[in-house]
Amino acid sequence: MELGLAGKTALVTGGSKGIGLETARALAREGVKVLICARREQALADAAHDIMQTTQAKIETHSLDVTKAEQIATIPSMVREKLGRIDILVNNAGTGTYKPFLDVTDDELLEGMAINFFAQFRICQRIVPMMIARGGGRIVNVSGETGIMTLNAPFLSSCTGPAKAAEIRFSNVLANELAPHNIRVNCVIPGFIYTPERFAKWEREMVKRNLSADNAERARAQWSTNQGSTGMRWGTPQEIANLIVFTVSDAASYINGAGLVADNAMDKS
Ligand SMILES: NC(=O)c1ccc[n+]([C@@H]2O[C@H](COP(=O)([O-])OP(=O)(O)OC[C@H]3O[C@@H](n4cnc5c(N)ncnc54)[C@H](OP(=O)(O)O)[C@@H]3O)[C@@H](O)[C@H]2O)c1
């Protein structure tokens, strides 16, 4: 299959870890010039080094907090400086807050929207004019299963689920509006993906609820079982990266405005 990605340029947010790191690596392998951003500079440098070791590609990096509108405003100049132009945007940075509805603070509510939906909306507003001027582009917004299904405790997602749902709807609306500009916008919706940072966060969330390590393990196993799918397993960041790379490639030219779920048949009933 011809992906047609060689020589393209891409910005991947949250590109220093997990799904973003593997997406940057997979794009680099296809000959894409990649710029990754995240907050921690050392993690960005480590990721760039790691990708260089496996692909020989030089990865550009930039430290950026996607929850800060004033930092997002610097993206166009940073992209021009480090990539020259932009063909592909992967809005991947994001995270979740898992706690009972009545325990969610107002700060957590605002932060949940800021790192998920607001960041994707604001970054698209900065990048889309560059794509229009260039004659086209491809955007993938990374959402999550909390946007389409209700999870059992301890993964209560009254805060995160609506933000992730907004990302799916936003992608669909934007695809429709930008189609005349030859810009495709899709949303990738991962199931449960084993990324070390994410697991450490879940452990911390569980500990806050006074779960012992044993109980945390049991809760996770129980939760997996509750999702009900036979052969349930955690996905890998590479499996999601493969889908993102396909979606931004020429091979996916008729896929636009879609919410693409990759979750190994998790039960959504
Ligand atoms: N893993 C899963 O099971 C799963 C499931 C469904 C959906 N997702 C979605 O997939 C995406 C990636 O998840 P992941 O599990 O791969 O994440 P991860 O391993 O926790 O990595 C998160 C990445 O985002 C960066 N980041 C976090 N906050 C940021 C901020 N405010 N500004 C800029 N960068 C920031 C992190 O670097 P710094 O901390 O240095 O900034 C890191 O590079 C997210 O949108 C997530 O909601 C994941």
Ligand as a Chemical Component Dictionary entry (heavy atoms), coordinates in Angstrom:
data_LIG
# 
_chem_comp.id                   LIG 
_chem_comp.type                 NON-POLYMER 
_chem_comp.pdbx_formal_charge   0 
_chem_comp.three_letter_code    LIG 
# 
loop_
_chem_comp_atom.comp_id 
_chem_comp_atom.atom_id 
_chem_comp_atom.alt_atom_id 
_chem_comp_atom.type_symbol 
_chem_comp_atom.charge 
_chem_comp_atom.model_Cartn_x 
_chem_comp_atom.model_Cartn_y 
_chem_comp_atom.model_Cartn_z 
_chem_comp_atom.pdbx_ordinal 
LIG N1  N1  N 0  -3.374 5.281  27.207 1  
LIG C1  C1  C 0  -4.659 5.037  27.104 2  
LIG O1  O1  O 0  -5.151 4.015  27.581 3  
LIG C2  C2  C 0  -5.568 5.979  26.379 4  
LIG C3  C3  C 0  -6.898 5.592  26.184 5  
LIG C4  C4  C 0  -7.767 6.444  25.528 6  
LIG C5  C5  C 0  -7.308 7.661  25.062 7  
LIG N2  N2  N 1  -6.008 8.018  25.267 8  
LIG C6  C6  C 0  -5.604 9.332  24.769 9  
LIG O2  O2  O 0  -4.434 9.208  23.991 10 
LIG C7  C7  C 0  -3.646 10.386 24.128 11 
LIG C8  C8  C 0  -2.241 9.996  24.542 12 
LIG O3  O3  O 0  -2.323 9.228  25.722 13 
LIG P1  P1  P 0  -1.047 8.419  26.295 14 
LIG O4  O4  O 0  -1.594 7.363  27.187 15 
LIG O5  O5  O -1 -0.132 8.041  25.199 16 
LIG O6  O6  O 0  -0.401 9.560  27.204 17 
LIG P2  P2  P 0  0.925  9.527  28.083 18 
LIG O7  O7  O 0  1.698  8.272  27.891 19 
LIG O8  O8  O 0  0.464  9.904  29.459 20 
LIG O9  O9  O 0  1.757  10.736 27.443 21 
LIG C9  C9  C 0  1.180  12.010 27.444 22 
LIG C10 C10 C 0  2.008  12.914 26.556 23 
LIG O10 O10 O 0  1.366  14.204 26.535 24 
LIG C11 C11 C 0  2.253  15.188 27.087 25 
LIG N3  N3  N 0  1.455  16.149 27.826 26 
LIG C12 C12 C 0  0.723  15.948 28.943 27 
LIG N4  N4  N 0  0.181  17.099 29.343 28 
LIG C13 C13 C 0  0.569  18.054 28.456 29 
LIG C14 C14 C 0  0.356  19.446 28.346 30 
LIG N5  N5  N 0  -0.398 20.114 29.241 31 
LIG N6  N6  N 0  0.922  20.116 27.313 32 
LIG C15 C15 C 0  1.685  19.455 26.391 33 
LIG N7  N7  N 0  1.927  18.137 26.461 34 
LIG C16 C16 C 0  1.374  17.447 27.481 35 
LIG C17 C17 C 0  3.204  14.379 27.970 36 
LIG O11 O11 O 0  4.446  15.043 28.192 37 
LIG P3  P3  P 0  4.644  16.098 29.409 38 
LIG O12 O12 O 0  4.001  15.478 30.614 39 
LIG O13 O13 O 0  6.103  16.302 29.515 40 
LIG O14 O14 O 0  3.932  17.354 28.973 41 
LIG C18 C18 C 0  3.402  13.143 27.105 42 
LIG O15 O15 O 0  4.271  13.428 26.035 43 
LIG C19 C19 C 0  -4.373 11.279 25.128 44 
LIG O16 O16 O 0  -5.162 12.226 24.468 45 
LIG C20 C20 C 0  -5.248 10.296 25.881 46 
LIG O17 O17 O 0  -6.386 10.896 26.459 47 
LIG C21 C21 C 0  -5.139 7.204  25.918 48 
# 
loop_
_chem_comp_bond.comp_id 
_chem_comp_bond.atom_id_1 
_chem_comp_bond.atom_id_2 
_chem_comp_bond.value_order 
_chem_comp_bond.pdbx_ordinal 
LIG N1  C1  SING 1  
LIG C1  O1  DOUB 2  
LIG C1  C2  SING 3  
LIG C2  C3  SING 4  
LIG C2  C21 DOUB 5  
LIG C3  C4  DOUB 6  
LIG C4  C5  SING 7  
LIG C5  N2  DOUB 8  
LIG N2  C6  SING 9  
LIG N2  C21 SING 10 
LIG C6  O2  SING 11 
LIG C6  C20 SING 12 
LIG O2  C7  SING 13 
LIG C7  C8  SING 14 
LIG C7  C19 SING 15 
LIG C8  O3  SING 16 
LIG O3  P1  SING 17 
LIG P1  O4  DOUB 18 
LIG P1  O5  SING 19 
LIG P1  O6  SING 20 
LIG O6  P2  SING 21 
LIG P2  O7  DOUB 22 
LIG P2  O8  SING 23 
LIG P2  O9  SING 24 
LIG O9  C9  SING 25 
LIG C9  C10 SING 26 
LIG C10 O10 SING 27 
LIG C10 C18 SING 28 
LIG O10 C11 SING 29 
LIG C11 N3  SING 30 
LIG C11 C17 SING 31 
LIG N3  C12 SING 32 
LIG N3  C16 SING 33 
LIG C12 N4  DOUB 34 
LIG N4  C13 SING 35 
LIG C13 C14 SING 36 
LIG C13 C16 DOUB 37 
LIG C14 N5  SING 38 
LIG C14 N6  DOUB 39 
LIG N6  C15 SING 40 
LIG C15 N7  DOUB 41 
LIG N7  C16 SING 42 
LIG C17 O11 SING 43 
LIG C17 C18 SING 44 
LIG O11 P3  SING 45 
LIG P3  O12 DOUB 46 
LIG P3  O13 SING 47 
LIG P3  O14 SING 48 
LIG C18 O15 SING 49 
LIG C19 O16 SING 50 
LIG C19 C20 SING 51 
LIG C20 O17 SING 52 
# 
